[in-house]
Amino acid sequence: MPNFFFGDKKDDKIILEKEETTHLKVIKKNIGDYVEAITGDGYFYRTKVIEINKKNSILSIVEKNKSKKEYFPKIHLILGMSKWDRMRLIIEKAVELRVQSVSVFKGQKSNQNYKSVEKFEKIIIETLKQTGFPKIPNFNFVDLYDTKKKNTLVLDFEQNIDFKTAIESIKDQVNILIGPDLGFSKNEKEFFKENKFDIVSPGDTIMRFETAAIYTLSTINFIKNRL
Amino acid sequence: MPNFFFGDKKDDKIILEKEETTHLKVIKKNIGDYVEAITGDGYFYRTKVIEINKKNSILSIVEKNKSKKEYFPKIHLILGMSKWDRMRLIIEKAVELRVQSVSVFKGQKSNQNYKSVEKFEKIIIETLKQTGFPKIPNFNFVDLYDTKKKNTLVLDFEQNIDFKTAIESIKDQVNILIGPDLGFSKNEKEFFKENKFDIVSPGDTIMRFETAAIYTLSTINFIKNRL
């Protein structure tokens, strides 16, 4: 499995912060050695180590290659705030399954209230490094009621359209809306009904919330030959 | 999400061990109350609590219903010993995605050597309870070299047949062979080649080992309309 260094690009250099610098030392890289780096901008960088300090290190860019793979249709995952281990799992798998963006909302039944994007971005970057992908997905907090009906599939038990048909009908873009782990409130379900959202269920079999999300992302990738 | 009690069936009674008895007390069930129970035999039991002791409790069976759902094709997951958190995750998701059996082998690159089935069975039972399924999948340790070519798909990067075609061609039964997390050894790969195993890759995108497994199980369920 590849492991890329993740840093900040400044002109023709990439700056690694403390944690990445430690990793550089752990794998015994010295000044003059070559390493692969990503910065989240869609490019793979081949670089040469030119400085290793206590708190950071500096890589000089030798070669720049654009990621060849385009992941299409575009997937936007919208996720209700849930227990951290489950959130972490879904976001990790969503990045591996190459979603283009992730939004998180506080549902009425959410028993968590995350305020900082940092811990989410840390998981995203860790997964990009380990699975060799150079483009960082967008991440933000949203209000559930700002979600538009168009191109959105809500995952819930009380479906109103067929899962398979819905997955096969996806065109250029899809929003997958799920959770939180404790489910949607009565008001939230009414919002979906009043606004005629497409509601799908991955099957009669009871799945945990995170499994339903990973299952759905997997099937979209398979049907659309996306990976 | 349902939560069933898991116990041992003895005639028309179900015996709950200590941990399940504690759970019974936590949710404040008393003698005379009704609870739902499973024993792994394929039936859902409606029961009445007749004894609550320190170390166990006894439920009397009131009604017995067979699980209506048959999961077909049958899936047998064969998994290389890997880090525990990854093993745990795959087995949990495999049970949710209703595999009929799980086998675990020690690959040459496995850095773990599990000897006891107990910790595996504990995860399996926990997942059955939480996702309401009454039939316990088989679990055992196997030798990789005892795997037969017939009906087996090996998940690896160096595929020799098309993933989509392979998934669509599955008939009554399939063995999904994967891992360990550090990959197959040279000898193991030669064994697959010499014996002409079908080797598939879920895509060009690099996935972690557990993600490839969950992705593959998801696609089989979707294509075969299995859940």
Interface residues (C-beta under 8 A of the other chain):
Chain A: M1 P2 K69 L89 K93 E96 L97 R98 Q130 T131 G132 F133 K164 I167 P202 G203 D204 T205 I206 M207 R208 T211 I214 Y215 S218 T219 N221 F222 I223 N225 R226 L227
Chain B: M1 P2 K69 L89 K93 E96 L97 R98 Q130 T131 G132 F133 K164 I167 P202 G203 D204 T205 I206 M207 R208 T211 I214 Y215 S218 T219 N221 F222 I223 N225 R226 L227
